[in-house]
Each structure stands twice: as C-alpha cells, then as structure tokens.
Amino acid sequence: METTTQQKEVLSYSTKLLLVEMIKKFKQEDKKDEIIDVVLAVANDIKTNDNITAKAIKDEVEEKFKNELATKEFVRAEINQVRTEIAEVKSDIIKWLIGLQIALGGFIVAILKLF
C-alpha cells in the first residue's frame, strides 16, 4: 500500500510525529510504513466521507437556540401566571395569619380566665 500526496495531507505534522513515536514505543518499526499507510487511509476516508461540517453543527445549534428562545407573548403569559400564583399565596398567608391571631387571642383569654 503506497501513500499518496493526498493521504499525507490528511494528518498534521504533529500527528504524524505522534504516530511515529507510538510505532517506536510498541516496537513496530519494521511495519512503520504499513501502519502509517493504514492510518492515513482511514483518516482520508473519514475526511472525505464525513458529512458533519462546522457549518452543519453551527446551523443545528442555531436551530435549537431558536426553538428555545421565548417570545414576548410567552414571557407576558408567564409573568401573568406568576402574578396570579403570588396573589393566591398572599391570600392564603393572610387567611392563616388571621386564623392564628384569633386562636392566639382565644388562648390568651383562656389563660387570663384561669388566673
């Protein structure tokens, strides 16, 4: 298997150096050319057949963000819903406070009658 100029352009210089160092580390110098040819062929195949590009990724991210962005109407509806919930909570708290004050007043009157 012979490397072509096109295949050699697939890997950067630092990647090629790393590949050579790994070949030396695993003591496969006698198969160096064959290993490099295989890695280059695989890298070239990935490069030419890879359908995912930076633009495709960017477009997909933009589309997802567009779907997540809130419109003015949505924000207004959410604010109105929160205001309604706050009003309900306020009325519940007022009811409990009045009930507790009446109970506390009755408790104080009962203690005063005992003494």
Contacts in CASP RR format, 6 or more apart in sequence:
PFRMAT RR
TARGET T0000
AUTHOR 0000-0000-0000
METHOD contacts of the structure
MODEL  1
METTTQQKEVLSYSTKLLLVEMIKKFKQEDKKDEIIDVVLAVANDIKTND
NITAKAIKDEVEEKFKNELATKEFVRAEINQVRTEIAEVKSDIIKWLIGL
QIALGGFIVAILKLF
1 34 0 8 1.000
1 37 0 8 1.000
1 38 0 8 1.000
1 41 0 8 1.000
2 37 0 8 1.000
3 33 0 8 1.000
3 36 0 8 1.000
3 37 0 8 1.000
3 40 0 8 1.000
6 44 0 8 1.000
7 37 0 8 1.000
7 40 0 8 1.000
7 41 0 8 1.000
7 43 0 8 1.000
7 44 0 8 1.000
8 40 0 8 1.000
10 40 0 8 1.000
10 43 0 8 1.000
10 44 0 8 1.000
10 47 0 8 1.000
11 19 0 8 1.000
11 39 0 8 1.000
11 40 0 8 1.000
11 43 0 8 1.000
16 36 0 8 1.000
19 35 0 8 1.000
19 36 0 8 1.000
19 39 0 8 1.000
20 32 0 8 1.000
20 36 0 8 1.000
23 29 0 8 1.000
23 31 0 8 1.000
23 32 0 8 1.000
23 35 0 8 1.000
23 36 0 8 1.000
28 35 0 8 1.000
70 78 0 8 1.000
END
